[in-house]
Amino acid sequence: MTLSTPFRPLMRLPALRLAAVLLVLFGAHAATLAPYVSSLAVTRFGLSDRAFSGLLVAAACVAVSASVIFGIRADQRANRRQIALTAIGALTFGTALVTLFPTTPVFVLAHALLLPISGAIFGQVFALARLAASTCPPEERPAVLSTLRALFALPWVVVLPIWSVVFRTGTPLTVVYPACLVFAGLMLALTWLFWPRDGATAWADAPSGLSFRAALREISHPAVLVRVLALGTINGAVMLYMVVVGLVFAQIPFRGPSDTALYAGIMAGLEVPFMLALPFVISRIRQTWLIFIGAVLYAIHLAGIPILAESPAVWALTLSGAIGGAIVLTQPMAYLQELMAERPGAGASLMALQKLAGDGVSAAVFAIGAALAGYGLAAFLGAGLSLLGAGLLVALDRRR
């Protein structure tokens, strides 16, 4: 395996090129908006900590419902292009609403309904990538998912430092919405023009033949759900980091939005090369143990933020967070898709269920921690739960 190996399928196959571009644009959208949602909700749109926690729960429920329904329908009917256009349409519409009408009710509508629906596109892009990669030589396939996930992280390296500079000039946070509208519009146009037509692909994508109820039973098998829950605690640590870092920095007089952007940008910048390096080590370490190692490193980063936030040493946490993040942002996705190897849409649904579990964990931990002792306790609880989940996954798969 050479340094160019992870990129060969992306350069050769049009569907994988499209997946790569869509993930870069979606990453730019997320990098522009996600680090500031908590600050916008509390400081700009006047939501309380409890109301924001409720918004997170509502968004998680909508997101997982949309992803599960879209994933099952995609397997049933093999109409992945139509579903992709629907999801990106919701992304564009939700972003446009807040851009044009920046009021609290519109903010809640966009972040509780429209933007969560659009999250289904993430799983659908990876389902497309898995199908397209089936036409590649076997030795190239393991690198596809980690390389695409690295491309999703890549915009954070460029976008966040730019926002750090912009916000130092006193620009209001709401400027992120028109910027996100540009990214969403480009995604919609590219999907319309280049997503493979249903039924005319270079790979086999026949309808599954399962009823909706049978597909749900397949997804909700206890052996599947317990693993999704275990991985969800790890995903919850990632979500909690995005919520906590901006609020912790906002409480320190000499920090603020620009430091939040810089911290997240350094994290993303370090994650990308580590993600690209994963194909060189995946075959040498058992997958569940690799996930456990990643969870430990990420927990150190999350728990360390409130402890070191006032110190220059806080920037050193980005190394532990980036190495751990490179693992926990890629390997659980591959693990879940392998559980549903014959159902790409169902595999995407499991990714959504993992995110639901993670969002639920992060929302509950945030609410409890903020109520009892502040954002620091929330970070500690999230880190501890992620370690419990990773340990459970190792125990469950010790005989696999």
Secondary structure, DSSP 4 states (H G I P E B T S, - for coil): --TTGGGHHHHH-HHHHHHHHHHHHHHHHHHHHGGGHHHIIIIIS---HHHHHHHHHHHHHHHHHHHHHHHHHHHHH--HHHHHHHHHHHHHHHHHHHHH--SHHHHHHIIIIIHHHHTHHHHHHHHHHHHHHTTS-GGGTHHHHHHHHHHHHHHHHHHHHHHHHHHHTT--GGGHHHHHHHHHHHHHHHHHHHSPPTT--SS--------HHHHHHHHT-HHHHHHHHHHHHHHHHHHHHHHHHHHHHHTSTT--HHHHHHHHHHHHHHHHHHHHHGGGTGGGS-HHHHHHHHHHHHHHHHHHHHHHTTSGGGGGHHHHHHHHHHHHTTHHHHHHHHHTTT-HHHHHHHHHHHHHHHHHHHHHHHHHHHHHT-HHHHHHHHHHHHHHHHHHHHHHTTT-
